């Protein structure tokens, strides 16, 4: 997905959560096949510190999705790593 579209979707979701629950979201999970390579920067900008998009040990490559089969079971901290580095 293009960076600007992904950013718009993440920002819209952030706004919807704030409006519905009167608080900011602290965690994020991308739909379907995970976040793109630019998602982490957008999440950082919004103050979202937890991303659970990587599904360790799962391989979606047969569906043109990402291969997380070699990803760590340990958490990825948004302030320290991007998806490009963890998968």
C-alpha positions as CSV (number, residue, x, y, z in Angstrom):
1,X,0.0,0.0,0.0
2,X,1.3,3.5,-0.8
3,X,2.8,5.3,2.2
4,X,0.3,8.2,2.1
5,X,-2.7,5.8,2.0
6,X,-1.3,3.8,4.9
7,X,-0.6,7.0,7.0
8,X,-4.2,8.2,6.2
9,X,-5.7,4.9,7.4
10,X,-3.6,4.8,10.6
11,X,-4.4,8.4,11.4
12,X,-8.1,7.9,10.7
13,X,-8.1,4.8,13.1
14,X,-6.3,6.9,15.7
15,X,-9.0,9.6,15.4
16,X,-11.8,7.1,15.6
17,X,-10.5,5.5,18.8
18,X,-9.9,8.9,20.4
19,X,-13.4,10.0,19.5
20,X,-15.2,6.8,20.6
21,X,-13.2,6.2,23.8
22,X,-12.0,9.7,24.8
23,X,-8.5,8.4,25.0
24,X,-5.6,7.8,22.7
25,X,-4.7,4.3,21.5
26,X,-1.6,2.8,23.0
27,X,-1.3,-0.3,20.7
28,X,-1.8,-1.1,17.1
29,X,-2.4,-4.2,15.0
30,X,-2.4,-3.9,11.2
31,X,-5.1,-5.8,9.4
32,X,-4.6,-8.9,7.3
33,X,-0.9,-9.1,6.4
34,X,0.7,-6.5,8.6
35,X,2.0,-3.0,8.5
36,X,4.1,-1.5,5.7
37,X,7.7,-0.4,6.0
38,X,6.6,3.2,6.8
39,X,4.0,2.4,9.4
40,X,6.4,2.5,12.4
41,X,7.2,6.2,11.8
42,X,3.6,7.1,11.7
43,X,2.9,5.1,14.9
44,X,5.8,6.9,16.6
45,X,4.4,10.3,15.5
46,X,1.0,9.4,17.0
47,X,2.6,8.2,20.3
48,X,1.5,4.6,19.8
49,X,4.2,2.5,21.5
50,X,3.0,-1.1,20.9
51,X,2.6,-2.8,17.5
52,X,1.3,-6.4,17.4
53,X,1.2,-6.7,13.6
54,X,4.0,-9.3,13.3
55,X,2.6,-12.8,13.7
56,X,5.7,-14.8,14.7
57,X,5.9,-18.3,13.1
58,X,3.2,-17.5,10.5
59,X,3.9,-17.6,6.8
60,X,1.5,-15.9,4.5
61,X,3.7,-15.9,1.4
62,X,1.5,-18.5,-0.4
63,X,-1.2,-15.7,-0.3
64,X,1.3,-12.9,-1.5
65,X,1.6,-11.8,2.2
66,X,4.6,-11.6,4.5
67,X,6.6,-14.5,5.8
68,X,6.9,-14.2,9.6
69,X,8.0,-17.8,10.1
70,X,11.4,-16.7,11.3
71,X,10.3,-13.8,13.4
72,X,11.0,-13.6,17.1
73,X,8.4,-14.3,19.7
74,X,9.8,-11.4,21.7
75,X,8.1,-8.0,21.4
76,X,9.2,-5.4,19.0
77,X,9.4,-1.9,20.5
78,X,8.4,0.8,18.1
79,X,10.9,3.2,19.5
80,X,13.7,0.8,18.8
81,X,13.0,-1.1,15.6
82,X,11.1,-1.0,12.4
83,X,9.3,-3.8,10.6
84,X,12.0,-3.8,8.0
85,X,14.5,-4.9,10.7
86,X,12.5,-7.4,12.6
87,X,11.2,-9.7,9.9
